[in-house]
């Protein structure tokens, strides 16, 4: 019986040790993720490149409007390549933005519409 009690205590300490190691790994992952995200945010703010808009053409195929300094470039992005398509003037980008800004529904409107449909069924 003494051996069984010692094995139970040993198993309990092993379990507590594993829980402590698990918590330490979680804390390290949290701070590592926070550090990497902070570096990327600083790089994004200080960089001259910004993906202004992305449009999905097909699965893994996109058109992207990228701002580089004061130029706007349209590129095609696929799994294997990035292809230059054209350059747009800033005035053209602003016209496109104004013409499409009021045409769609907000996320809240779409969500409430889906909620109403589910209630009807």
Secondary structure, 3 states (H helix, E strand, C coil): CHHHHHHHHHHHHHHHHHHHHHHHHHHHHHHHHHHHHHHHHHHHHHCCEEEEEEEEEECCEEEEEEEECCEEEEEEEECCCEEEEEEECHHHHHHHHHHHHCCCCCHHHHHHHHHHHHHHC
